[in-house]
Amino acid sequence: MNLPSRARNGLNDVARELLRQPTVEKPRRQWVDDVVAWCHQHDIDLATRINSKALRFDAALLAQINDVLESARLAPLGRSLSGLTSSAQAKEGVEEDKATRERPRTRRVLASFPPQPIAGLTSEPRAIRDVDVLGLKLSAFSALIQVENLDSFYEFSPEQSALSGYANPLVVYRGDSHYGGGFALLADAWHKTQRPHIYAGDFDVKGVTLALDSNASHLLLPSIEWLTQHATSLHVPAEQFSYQRRLRKHLAALPSAHPLRDYLTLLLEKQRGLRQQWFGGELFCVVLS
């Protein structure tokens, strides 16, 4: 029986309290009963320390617990496994705490780079890499391009007139349940650079809201004239209605001549939108705020 995480957390608290006093008494709650069961299993005699209402801890008992943990190659008390990767947890002992570990993709994003020929692999227009956010040197990139949809990301090329002013832009997938956490870290770090952050996604209220949430500075969209002709009421999902209130406030705060006003009016007043995959014509960078 491994020492349950709630029991380990409780014992860690007790260890800190014992630095200030010789004994600590805890009522028989679930984590204390877990400790009692674990001690019985490992032949640790609780003797006069225990009764029906409480368990009394002292330095000698915690030393016995640590001896058993060490012999079983488990992390000692005071060493939290929370937030560590599985490999980092492995260095602490054979125990793994999946509930609190850092997930493998927590710091990772999908990024698209210029072609990188590899022997034995068919050459593709762009090289897709799974990269650690902390390994990206942001100063090497002039702009961040956040692509909302995965299929559009795989096909996305920064070689277009709207992006011609940006040397070596960093093209990254917005993320989902697998990569969303990594992109959030990247977006926060990029925002501090104060360089352009361009959102390439659906023309709908959720897409624009996601761009605002990511601190994007621009949207990559067709011209308002093209969208007026091609946007459709068929792409106004009912589940996105809850996002409209925020965008109406954003629209009201924009100056009268702001280029985004016509786009938001088309979305909110005419109730028309369009998926990124259906975009046509020349694309433009539209300032968000």
C-alpha positions in Angstrom: 0.0 0.0 0.0 1.4 3.3 -1.1 1.1 6.3 1.3 -2.0 8.1 0.0 -1.3 11.7 -1.2 -3.8 13.1 1.3 -2.0 11.3 4.1 1.4 12.5 2.8 0.1 16.1 2.7 -1.2 15.8 6.3 2.1 14.3 7.5 4.0 17.1 5.8 1.9 19.6 7.7 2.6 17.7 11.0 6.3 17.8 10.3 6.2 21.6 10.0 4.2 21.9 13.3 6.7 19.6 15.1 9.4 22.2 14.4 7.7 24.4 16.9 6.4 21.9 19.5 7.3 18.4 20.6 4.0 16.6 19.8 1.0 17.3 17.5 -2.4 15.7 18.0 -4.7 15.2 15.1 -8.4 14.1 15.2 -9.3 10.8 13.5 -10.2 12.2 10.1 -9.8 10.3 6.8 -6.2 11.2 6.2 -5.3 10.2 9.8 -7.0 6.9 9.4 -5.0 6.4 6.1 -1.8 6.9 8.1 -3.0 4.5 10.8 -3.8 1.8 8.2 -0.4 2.4 6.5 1.4 2.2 9.8 -0.3 -1.1 10.7 0.5 -2.5 7.3 4.2 -1.7 7.8 4.3 -2.9 11.4 4.8 0.6 12.9 3.5 0.3 16.5 1.4 3.4 17.4 1.2 2.2 21.0 -0.1 4.9 23.3 -0.1 7.5 20.6 -3.6 6.5 19.3 -7.1 6.3 20.7 -10.6 6.3 19.1 -10.6 10.1 18.7 -7.1 11.2 17.8 -3.5 10.2 16.8 -0.5 11.9 18.5 2.5 12.6 16.3 6.1 13.1 17.5 9.5 13.2 15.8 10.1 9.5 16.6 7.0 8.4 14.8 7.8 10.5 11.7 11.4 9.0 11.7 9.9 5.5 11.7 7.6 6.5 8.8 10.6 7.9 6.8 12.6 4.8 7.4 9.9 2.7 5.8 9.5 5.1 2.9 13.3 5.0 2.3 13.4 1.2 2.4 10.6 1.1 -0.1 12.4 3.7 -2.3 9.6 6.2 -1.9 10.0 10.0 -1.5 10.5 11.0 2.1 8.2 13.3 4.0 8.6 16.9 3.1 9.3 16.1 -0.5 6.2 17.0 -2.6 5.5 15.2 -5.8 2.9 17.8 -6.8 3.7 19.6 -10.1 6.6 17.3 -11.0 6.8 15.4 -14.3 6.7 11.7 -14.1 10.5 11.5 -14.8 11.1 14.0 -12.0 8.9 12.0 -9.7 10.9 8.9 -10.6 14.0 10.6 -9.3 12.3 10.9 -5.9 11.4 7.2 -5.8 9.2 4.5 -7.3 6.0 6.2 -6.4 4.0 8.1 -9.0 1.2 10.6 -8.2 -0.6 11.0 -11.5 -3.3 13.3 -10.0 -0.8 16.0 -9.2 2.0 15.5 -11.7 2.8 18.0 -14.4 1.2 16.7 -17.6 3.6 15.9 -20.4 2.2 18.7 -22.7 1.9 21.4 -20.0 4.7 23.5 -21.5 4.5 22.2 -25.1 3.0 23.8 -28.3 2.7 22.8 -31.9 4.7 25.2 -34.0 5.2 25.5 -37.8 8.6 26.4 -39.2 10.2 26.7 -42.7 11.0 23.4 -44.4 13.7 21.3 -42.6 14.7 18.4 -44.9 15.2 15.1 -43.0 16.8 12.0 -44.6 14.1 9.4 -45.1 11.2 11.8 -44.7 9.2 13.3 -47.6 9.7 17.0 -47.8 6.7 19.1 -46.8 5.9 22.9 -47.3 6.3 23.5 -43.5 8.0 21.6 -40.7 5.6 20.9 -37.8 7.3 20.6 -34.4 6.2 19.8 -30.9 8.3 22.2 -28.9 8.8 23.2 -25.3 7.7 26.9 -24.8 10.7 27.5 -22.5 13.0 26.4 -25.3 11.7 29.2 -27.7 13.9 32.3 -28.0 11.2 34.8 -28.5 13.5 37.6 -29.5 14.2 35.6 -32.8 10.6 36.2 -34.0 9.0 39.4 -35.2 5.4 38.3 -34.7 3.3 35.6 -33.2 0.7 34.0 -35.4 -1.9 32.1 -33.5 -3.9 29.7 -35.7 -7.3 28.6 -34.2 -8.1 25.4 -36.2 -5.8 22.4 -36.4 -6.5 21.7 -40.1 -5.8 25.3 -41.0 -2.7 25.3 -38.9 -1.2 22.4 -40.9 -1.9 24.2 -44.1 -1.0 27.7 -42.9 1.7 29.6 -44.7 3.0 33.0 -43.6 4.1 33.7 -47.2 1.2 36.1 -47.9 1.1 39.9 -48.4 -0.6 40.6 -45.1 2.4 39.2 -43.3 5.1 40.3 -45.6 6.3 42.9 -43.1 7.2 40.3 -40.5 10.5 38.5 -40.8 10.5 35.0 -39.3 7.0 35.0 -37.7 6.3 32.3 -35.1 3.3 30.2 -36.3 1.7 28.3 -33.5 -1.5 26.2 -33.1 -3.9 27.8 -30.5 -4.2 24.5 -28.8 -7.0 22.2 -27.4 -7.3 19.9 -24.5 -3.8 18.6 -25.4 -1.9 21.8 -26.2 -4.0 24.6 -24.8 -2.0 25.0 -21.5 1.3 25.4 -23.4 -0.1 28.1 -25.6 -1.4 30.0 -22.6 2.2 30.1 -21.3 3.5 31.3 -24.6 0.8 34.0 -25.0 1.6 35.4 -21.6 5.4 35.5 -22.4 4.8 37.0 -25.8 2.5 39.8 -24.5 5.5 41.1 -22.5 7.5 41.5 -25.7 4.9 44.0 -27.0 5.4 42.7 -30.5 2.5 41.9 -32.9 0.3 38.9 -32.0 -2.0 38.0 -35.0 -5.0 35.7 -34.5 -5.9 33.6 -37.5 -9.2 31.9 -36.8 -12.9 31.8 -37.5 -14.9 34.9 -38.2 -17.4 34.5 -35.4 -18.0 35.9 -31.9 -16.1 33.0 -30.2 -13.1 33.4 -32.4 -12.8 37.2 -31.8 -13.3 36.5 -28.0 -10.6 34.0 -28.0 -8.3 36.5 -29.7 -9.1 39.1 -27.0 -8.5 36.5 -24.3 -5.1 35.7 -25.8 -4.1 39.4 -25.8 -3.9 39.3 -29.6 -3.2 42.6 -31.3 -4.6 41.8 -34.8 -7.1 39.5 -36.5 -6.2 38.0 -39.9 -9.3 38.3 -42.0 -10.6 38.8 -45.6 -11.7 42.4 -46.5 -15.0 43.6 -45.0 -16.3 43.8 -48.6 -15.5 40.1 -49.3 -16.9 39.0 -45.9 -20.1 41.0 -46.4 -20.7 39.0 -49.6 -19.7 35.6 -48.2 -20.4 35.5 -44.5 -23.5 33.5 -43.7 -26.2 33.3 -41.0 -25.6 29.5 -41.1 -22.4 30.1 -39.1 -23.9 31.7 -36.1 -24.0 28.8 -33.6 -26.5 29.2 -30.8 -23.9 28.1 -28.2 -21.9 31.2 -29.1 -24.6 33.7 -28.1 -23.2 34.0 -24.6 -20.0 35.6 -26.1 -21.9 38.4 -27.8 -22.3 40.6 -24.7 -18.6 41.1 -24.3 -18.1 41.9 -28.0 -20.9 44.5 -27.9 -19.1 46.2 -25.1 -15.9 46.0 -27.1 -17.6 47.5 -30.1 -19.1 50.3 -28.1 -15.6 51.3 -26.8 -14.0 51.5 -30.2 -13.5 54.9 -31.9 -15.9 55.7 -34.7 -13.4 55.2 -37.5 -11.8 52.0 -36.1 -11.4 49.3 -38.8 -12.8 46.6 -36.6 -16.2 48.3 -36.2 -17.6 47.1 -39.5 -16.5 43.5 -38.8 -18.2 43.5 -35.4 -21.3 45.1 -36.8 -21.5 42.3 -39.4 -21.1 39.7 -36.6 -23.4 41.2 -34.0 -26.0 43.2 -35.9 -26.4 41.2 -39.1 -25.6 37.9 -37.3 -23.3 36.5 -39.9 -20.0 34.7 -39.7 -17.7 32.3 -41.5 -15.3 29.5 -40.7 -11.6 30.1 -41.3 -11.5 27.2 -43.8 -14.0 29.1 -46.1 -12.0 32.3 -46.2 -11.2 33.6 -49.7 -9.6 36.6 -51.4 -6.7 38.6 -49.9 -6.3 38.6 -46.2 -5.6 41.6 -44.0 -4.4 42.3 -40.5 -7.2 44.1 -38.6 -6.3 45.9 -35.4 -8.2 44.5 -32.4 -8.3 47.5 -30.1 
